[in-house]
Amino acid sequence: MVILGQEFAGYTIVASLDSPAPAEAYRALDADGGEVTLYVQEELALDPAAFRGELERLLSASASLHGIVPVLRGGMEGNAGWLAARPSDDPSVEDLLPRLRSVAYELVVDVARTLGAAHALGLSHGDLGPHTVVVSGQGAALVRGFGLHRLFGAPADAMADAARYRAPELFDARAIDPRTDIYGLGMLLYCVLAGRRPFEGRDDLDVCALDEVPPPIEGVPPQVNEALARALAKDPDARFRTVQELMTAVRPLLLADPAPLAAGAPPPHEAPPDTERSAPTPTSRNTLPTGTLPPEAMRHPVVPIVAPRWRRGALRVGGALLILGLTSAAVAVSLSSFIARRGAPPPAPAEPSSYTGNSDNNYGLIPPAQCDPDVPEAVRPAAERPVLRSRATRRPAPASLATNPAVDAGGRPRQRWYGDQLF
């Protein structure tokens, strides 16, 4: 027997949970202090070998089913079977009624996508309905308690509050298969569109589930009511064969105008108007109540935006002309620079300068003669004036003077002999 505070299968039980699952639900902590939801069935209705086989299938497929609350571990402790799943405190669709009617089709599409993937793997939920579908903080519709009915068997309490959503085969121990999930998906869509639970105020829920069909919903297309009646048929063979067929049959919901709520359903709470805006925002049918995000099908719409054909052609032509103009300008600049360099006259050679500066001149001074002060001045040798000796090169004479026959090298008129006389 599971007692609060004890350890069970490596988990510490900390609280008991109210859950529609066919097993007892507890809030527990693992060895690292992480929180999980622990489902325990002390007296299994299934054979232990069948339990382990179904558990292995569920654990292997849980990683690929992204629309369910993940299953972490499972096993057996003595004659009790257990399953640990990630905790989920998000509100269920049942808690949000009747405020989800405007997004009924989108919400059911998310759940149908998850069911289609599970049925392809050979798995079924068995207890699908507004009580087992939650809306996460990101607006995604998630299915919790997946596979518990196949793992632990049909629920023993037929008078539980969740019995109003269950298929008839769950009351007489018949096999659970995808047709059971089609009944649950139809029940989910019915509750969201009607804004209320079926068989409200009735105590004989087992009789209602076995014999009665919920009445048609007011304000929806007739084709949708016909599809719901077929999905909620008591005979599993009279229902849709796949969830895709059901979603195709209720597709007129996308084209229908938002209808008023069913009679007797309270209107949703309306937010106060935004006084900071100059114009009111138009009301959209794809809105959820405050604090609830839209389902995943609405959060990532695919809206292809394609430019007109003439605009794409004009952009291509404009881009080609721009590239051609830039290329022509670059070639013209390069060619003009080349022509300017070829047509310019060569620079004149610089004339060598005759002045080399003081750094190139080396002046030598002859030291003065030493005189004896006792020798008379008349006898002293005469001091010579210092001679400046420069190493600067003499500039050659102009070529015009050097080649003039009438002038010598010193620039004086040249004398010539004519006969015996010198001129």
C-alpha positions as CSV (number, residue, x, y, z in Angstrom):
1,M,0.0,0.0,0.0
2,V,1.3,3.4,-1.0
3,I,1.6,5.8,1.9
4,L,2.5,9.5,1.8
5,G,6.1,10.1,2.7
6,Q,7.3,6.6,1.8
7,E,9.6,5.7,-1.0
8,F,8.2,3.7,-3.8
9,A,10.3,2.5,-6.8
10,G,12.9,5.1,-6.1
11,Y,10.5,8.0,-5.7
12,T,9.3,9.7,-2.5
13,I,5.5,10.2,-2.4
14,V,4.7,13.8,-1.3
15,A,1.0,14.3,-2.2
16,S,-2.1,12.5,-3.6
17,L,-3.6,13.9,-6.9
18,D,-7.2,13.9,-8.2
19,S,-6.8,12.3,-11.6
20,P,-9.2,10.6,-14.0
21,A,-6.6,8.0,-14.8
22,P,-7.5,4.3,-14.0
23,A,-4.6,4.2,-11.5
24,E,-3.9,6.2,-8.4
25,A,-2.0,9.4,-9.1
26,Y,0.6,10.9,-6.7
27,R,3.0,13.8,-6.8
28,A,6.5,12.4,-6.1
29,L,10.2,13.4,-6.1
30,D,13.0,11.4,-7.7
31,A,16.5,11.0,-6.2
32,D,17.6,14.4,-7.5
33,G,14.6,16.2,-6.2
34,G,12.8,16.5,-9.5
35,E,9.0,16.3,-9.5
36,V,7.1,13.7,-11.4
37,T,3.5,12.4,-11.6
38,L,3.5,8.8,-10.4
39,Y,0.7,6.4,-11.4
40,V,0.4,3.3,-9.3
41,Q,-2.0,0.3,-9.8
42,E,-1.6,-2.1,-6.9
43,E,-3.8,-4.9,-8.3
44,L,-3.1,-5.2,-12.0
45,A,-5.9,-6.3,-14.3
46,L,-3.3,-7.3,-16.9
47,D,-0.9,-10.2,-16.8
48,P,2.6,-9.0,-15.7
49,A,4.2,-10.1,-19.0
50,A,1.5,-8.2,-21.0
51,F,2.1,-5.2,-18.7
52,R,5.8,-5.1,-19.4
53,G,5.3,-5.5,-23.2
54,E,2.8,-2.6,-23.3
55,L,5.1,-0.5,-21.1
56,E,8.0,-1.0,-23.5
57,R,6.0,0.0,-26.5
58,L,4.8,3.1,-24.7
59,L,8.3,4.2,-23.5
60,S,9.8,3.6,-26.9
61,A,7.1,5.7,-28.7
62,S,6.9,8.5,-26.1
63,A,10.0,10.2,-27.5
64,S,8.5,10.6,-31.0
65,L,5.0,11.8,-29.9
66,H,5.5,15.5,-29.4
67,G,1.9,16.2,-28.5
68,I,1.7,14.2,-25.3
69,V,2.9,14.7,-21.7
70,P,6.1,12.7,-21.8
71,V,6.3,9.3,-20.1
72,L,9.6,8.9,-18.2
73,R,9.8,5.5,-16.6
74,G,7.8,2.5,-15.5
75,G,7.9,-1.0,-14.0
76,M,6.6,-3.3,-11.4
77,E,7.0,-3.5,-7.6
78,G,5.7,-6.7,-6.3
79,N,2.1,-7.0,-7.7
80,A,1.8,-3.3,-8.3
81,G,2.6,-1.6,-11.6
82,W,3.7,2.0,-11.8
83,L,4.5,4.7,-14.4
84,A,6.3,8.0,-14.0
85,A,5.4,11.0,-16.2
86,R,6.4,14.6,-16.4
87,P,4.2,16.7,-14.2
88,S,1.6,19.0,-15.8
89,D,-0.3,21.7,-13.9
90,D,-1.7,23.4,-17.1
91,P,-5.5,23.8,-17.2
92,S,-7.5,21.2,-19.1
93,V,-10.0,22.0,-21.8
94,E,-12.8,21.1,-19.4
95,D,-11.6,23.9,-17.1
96,L,-11.6,26.4,-19.9
97,L,-15.1,25.7,-21.2
98,P,-17.0,27.6,-22.7
99,R,-14.3,30.0,-23.8
100,L,-12.7,27.9,-26.6
101,R,-15.5,27.8,-29.1
102,S,-13.8,30.3,-31.5
103,V,-10.7,28.1,-31.8
104,A,-12.5,24.7,-31.7
105,Y,-11.3,23.5,-35.1
106,E,-7.7,24.5,-34.6
107,L,-7.5,22.9,-31.1
108,V,-8.9,19.6,-32.4
109,V,-6.5,19.7,-35.3
110,D,-3.6,19.7,-32.8
111,V,-5.0,16.7,-31.0
112,A,-5.9,14.8,-34.2
113,R,-2.3,15.2,-35.4
114,T,-1.0,13.6,-32.2
115,L,-3.5,10.8,-32.4
116,G,-2.7,10.1,-36.1
117,A,1.0,9.7,-35.2
118,A,0.2,7.4,-32.2
119,H,-2.1,5.2,-34.3
120,A,0.6,4.8,-36.9
121,L,2.8,3.3,-34.1
122,G,0.0,1.0,-32.9
123,L,-0.8,2.9,-29.8
124,S,-4.2,4.3,-28.5
125,H,-5.1,6.6,-25.7
126,G,-8.4,5.0,-24.7
127,D,-9.7,7.9,-22.5
128,L,-9.5,10.9,-24.7
129,G,-11.7,13.9,-23.9
130,P,-11.7,17.5,-22.6
131,H,-10.5,16.2,-19.2
132,T,-7.3,14.6,-20.6
133,V,-6.4,17.5,-23.0
134,V,-4.5,20.4,-21.5
135,V,-3.5,23.8,-23.0
136,S,0.1,24.6,-22.1
137,G,1.5,28.1,-21.4
138,Q,2.7,28.3,-25.0
139,G,-0.8,27.6,-26.3
140,A,-0.1,24.0,-27.4
141,A,-2.8,21.3,-26.9
142,L,-1.2,18.4,-25.1
143,V,-2.7,15.0,-24.3
144,R,-1.9,13.6,-20.8
145,G,-2.3,10.1,-19.4
146,F,-1.5,8.6,-22.8
147,G,-1.7,4.8,-22.8
148,L,-2.8,4.4,-19.2
149,H,-6.0,2.6,-20.0
150,R,-4.2,0.0,-22.2
151,L,-1.5,-0.3,-19.4
152,F,-3.7,-0.5,-16.3
153,G,-7.0,-1.7,-17.8
154,A,-10.5,-0.1,-17.9
155,P,-11.5,2.0,-14.9
156,A,-13.4,0.3,-12.2
157,D,-15.5,3.2,-11.1
158,A,-18.3,3.7,-13.8
159,M,-19.8,6.5,-11.8
160,A,-16.8,8.8,-11.8
161,D,-17.3,12.3,-13.2
162,A,-15.0,11.5,-16.2
163,A,-17.3,8.6,-17.2
164,R,-19.5,11.1,-19.1
165,Y,-16.7,11.3,-21.8
166,R,-15.8,7.7,-22.1
167,A,-16.7,5.4,-25.0
168,P,-19.2,2.6,-24.3
169,E,-16.6,-0.2,-24.8
170,L,-14.8,1.1,-21.7
171,F,-17.8,0.0,-19.5
172,D,-18.0,-3.6,-20.7
173,A,-14.2,-4.5,-21.0
174,R,-14.1,-4.5,-24.7
175,A,-10.8,-4.0,-26.6
176,I,-9.5,-0.4,-26.9
177,D,-8.3,0.6,-30.4
178,P,-8.2,3.7,-32.6
179,R,-12.0,3.8,-32.9
180,T,-12.1,4.5,-29.2
181,D,-10.0,7.6,-29.7
182,I,-12.3,8.7,-32.5
183,Y,-15.1,8.7,-30.0
184,G,-13.0,10.7,-27.6
185,L,-12.0,13.2,-30.3
186,G,-15.7,13.7,-31.3
187,M,-16.5,14.2,-27.6
188,L,-13.8,16.8,-27.3
189,L,-15.1,18.7,-30.3
190,Y,-18.7,18.5,-29.1
191,C,-17.8,19.9,-25.6
192,V,-15.8,22.8,-27.1
193,L,-18.5,23.8,-29.6
194,A,-21.4,23.4,-27.1
195,G,-19.5,25.1,-24.3
196,R,-20.6,22.6,-21.8
197,R,-20.3,18.9,-20.8
198,P,-22.7,16.3,-22.1
199,F,-25.4,14.8,-19.9
200,E,-25.2,17.7,-17.5
201,G,-27.2,17.0,-14.3
202,R,-27.4,13.3,-14.9
203,D,-26.3,10.7,-12.3
204,D,-26.7,7.6,-14.4
205,L,-23.6,8.3,-16.5
206,D,-23.1,4.7,-17.5
207,V,-26.6,4.6,-18.9
208,C,-26.0,7.8,-20.8
209,A,-22.8,6.5,-22.3
210,L,-24.3,3.2,-23.3
211,D,-27.7,4.3,-24.6
212,E,-27.9,8.1,-25.3
213,V,-26.3,10.4,-27.8
214,P,-25.8,14.1,-27.0
215,P,-28.3,16.3,-28.8
216,P,-27.3,18.4,-31.8
217,I,-25.5,21.7,-31.2
218,E,-27.2,24.9,-32.2
219,G,-25.5,27.4,-34.4
220,V,-23.1,25.0,-36.2
221,P,-23.4,23.8,-39.8
222,P,-25.6,20.7,-40.3
223,Q,-22.7,18.7,-41.7
224,V,-20.8,19.2,-38.5
225,N,-23.7,17.8,-36.4
226,E,-23.9,14.8,-38.7
227,A,-20.1,14.2,-38.4
228,L,-20.4,14.4,-34.6
229,A,-23.3,11.9,-34.5
230,R,-21.2,9.5,-36.5
231,A,-18.1,9.9,-34.3
232,L,-20.2,9.4,-31.1
233,A,-21.9,6.3,-32.4
234,K,-22.3,3.5,-29.8
235,D,-21.2,0.9,-32.2
236,P,-17.4,1.3,-33.0
237,D,-17.9,-0.1,-36.5
238,A,-20.3,2.8,-37.3
239,R,-17.7,5.5,-36.5
240,F,-15.1,7.0,-38.8
241,R,-12.2,4.7,-39.5
242,T,-9.4,7.3,-39.1
243,V,-9.1,10.7,-37.4
244,Q,-8.4,12.2,-40.9
245,E,-11.9,11.3,-42.0
246,L,-13.4,12.9,-39.0
247,M,-11.4,16.2,-39.5
248,T,-12.4,16.2,-43.2
249,A,-16.1,15.9,-42.2
250,V,-16.0,18.8,-39.7
251,R,-14.0,21.1,-42.1
252,P,-17.0,23.4,-42.7
253,L,-16.3,24.9,-39.3
254,L,-13.5,26.9,-41.0
255,L,-16.0,28.5,-43.4
256,A,-18.8,29.1,-40.9
257,D,-19.2,32.5,-39.1
258,P,-18.7,32.4,-35.3
259,A,-22.1,31.4,-33.9
260,P,-23.5,32.5,-30.6
261,L,-23.0,30.3,-27.6
262,A,-25.4,27.5,-26.9
263,A,-28.4,28.2,-24.7
264,G,-27.6,28.4,-21.1
265,A,-23.9,28.8,-21.5
266,P,-22.4,31.9,-19.7
267,P,-20.7,34.4,-22.0
268,P,-17.0,34.7,-21.7
269,H,-15.5,37.5,-19.8
270,E,-14.6,40.4,-22.0
271,A,-11.5,42.5,-21.4
272,P,-12.0,46.3,-20.8
273,P,-11.4,48.4,-23.9
274,D,-7.9,49.8,-24.5
275,T,-8.2,53.6,-24.1
276,E,-4.6,54.2,-25.3
277,R,-5.4,53.3,-28.9
278,S,-7.1,55.8,-31.2
279,A,-9.2,53.1,-32.9
280,P,-10.6,49.8,-31.4
281,T,-9.1,46.5,-32.6
282,P,-11.5,44.4,-34.6
283,T,-12.6,41.2,-32.9
284,S,-11.0,38.0,-34.2
285,R,-12.5,34.6,-34.0
286,N,-9.1,33.1,-33.4
287,T,-8.8,34.5,-29.8
288,L,-8.5,32.7,-26.5
289,P,-9.4,34.0,-23.0
290,T,-7.0,36.1,-21.1
291,G,-4.0,34.1,-20.0
292,T,-4.4,31.4,-22.6
293,L,-2.4,31.2,-25.8
294,P,-3.8,29.8,-29.1
295,P,-3.1,26.2,-30.1
296,E,0.0,25.4,-32.1
297,A,-1.9,25.3,-35.4
298,M,-2.7,29.1,-34.9
299,R,0.7,30.1,-33.5
300,H,2.7,29.2,-36.6
301,P,0.5,30.1,-39.6
302,V,2.1,29.6,-43.1
303,V,1.3,32.6,-45.2
304,P,3.1,32.5,-48.6
305,I,3.9,36.0,-49.8
306,V,4.7,36.1,-53.5
307,A,5.6,39.3,-55.4
308,P,3.7,39.9,-58.7
309,R,5.4,38.6,-61.8
310,W,5.9,42.0,-63.4
311,R,7.5,43.3,-60.2
312,R,10.0,40.4,-60.2
313,G,10.8,41.1,-63.8
314,A,11.3,44.8,-63.2
315,L,13.6,44.0,-60.3
316,R,15.7,41.7,-62.4
317,V,16.1,44.2,-65.3
318,G,16.9,47.0,-62.8
319,G,19.6,45.0,-61.2
320,A,21.2,44.1,-64.5
321,L,21.2,47.7,-65.6
322,L,22.8,48.8,-62.3
323,I,25.5,46.3,-62.6
324,L,26.2,47.2,-66.3
325,G,26.4,50.9,-65.3
326,L,28.8,50.4,-62.5
327,T,31.0,48.2,-64.7
328,S,31.0,50.8,-67.5
329,A,32.0,53.6,-65.1
330,A,34.9,51.6,-63.7
331,V,36.2,50.8,-67.2
332,A,35.9,54.5,-68.3
333,V,37.8,55.8,-65.2
334,S,40.6,53.2,-65.8
335,L,40.9,54.1,-69.6
336,S,41.0,57.9,-69.0
337,S,43.8,57.5,-66.4
338,F,45.8,55.4,-68.9
339,I,45.4,57.9,-71.7
340,A,46.4,60.8,-69.5
341,R,49.6,59.0,-68.5
342,R,50.5,58.3,-72.1
343,G,49.9,61.9,-73.4
344,A,51.8,63.8,-70.7
345,P,55.4,65.1,-71.7
346,P,58.3,63.6,-69.8
347,P,59.6,65.7,-66.9
348,A,62.8,67.8,-67.6
349,P,66.0,66.6,-65.9
350,A,67.0,68.6,-62.8
351,E,70.1,70.8,-63.2
352,P,72.8,69.8,-60.8
353,S,73.5,72.4,-58.2
354,S,76.9,74.0,-58.0
355,Y,76.6,74.8,-54.3
356,T,77.0,71.8,-52.2
357,G,76.7,73.5,-48.8
358,N,79.0,73.8,-45.9
359,S,78.8,70.1,-45.2
360,D,80.7,69.4,-48.4
361,N,83.4,72.1,-47.9
362,N,86.5,71.3,-45.8
363,Y,88.5,74.4,-45.0
364,G,92.1,74.0,-43.8
365,L,93.9,76.8,-41.8
366,I,97.7,77.2,-41.7
367,P,98.7,77.7,-38.1
368,P,100.5,81.0,-37.3
369,A,104.2,81.1,-36.8
370,Q,105.4,81.0,-33.2
371,C,107.4,84.1,-32.2
372,D,109.9,84.6,-29.4
373,P,109.0,87.7,-27.3
374,D,112.7,88.5,-26.7
375,V,113.4,88.8,-30.5
376,P,113.1,92.3,-31.9
377,E,110.0,92.8,-34.1
378,A,112.2,93.6,-37.1
379,V,113.8,90.2,-36.9
380,R,110.4,88.3,-36.4
381,P,109.2,86.4,-39.4
382,A,106.3,87.9,-41.2
383,A,103.0,86.2,-40.4
384,E,101.3,84.9,-43.4
385,R,97.7,85.3,-43.9
386,P,95.7,82.1,-43.6
387,V,94.9,80.5,-46.9
388,L,91.4,79.0,-47.4
389,R,91.6,75.7,-49.2
390,S,88.3,74.6,-50.4
391,R,87.5,71.2,-51.9
392,A,84.5,72.5,-53.8
393,T,84.7,71.7,-57.5
394,R,85.0,74.5,-59.9
395,R,82.0,74.9,-62.1
396,P,83.1,74.3,-65.7
397,A,82.9,77.1,-68.2
398,P,79.9,77.2,-70.5
399,A,80.1,75.3,-73.6
400,S,79.6,78.4,-75.7
401,L,82.8,80.0,-74.3
402,A,84.9,76.8,-74.5
403,T,84.2,76.5,-78.3
404,N,84.6,80.2,-79.2
405,P,87.8,80.6,-81.2
406,A,88.1,84.3,-80.5
407,V,88.3,83.9,-76.7
408,D,90.9,81.9,-74.7
409,A,90.2,79.8,-71.7
410,G,90.4,82.8,-69.4
411,G,87.9,84.8,-71.4
412,R,90.5,87.2,-73.0
413,P,90.6,87.9,-76.7
414,R,92.7,85.3,-78.5
415,Q,95.9,86.7,-80.3
416,R,96.8,85.3,-83.8
417,W,99.8,85.7,-86.1
418,Y,99.3,87.1,-89.5
419,G,102.7,87.0,-91.2
420,D,105.3,88.6,-88.9
421,Q,103.0,90.5,-86.7
422,L,101.0,89.3,-83.7
423,F,97.4,90.5,-83.4
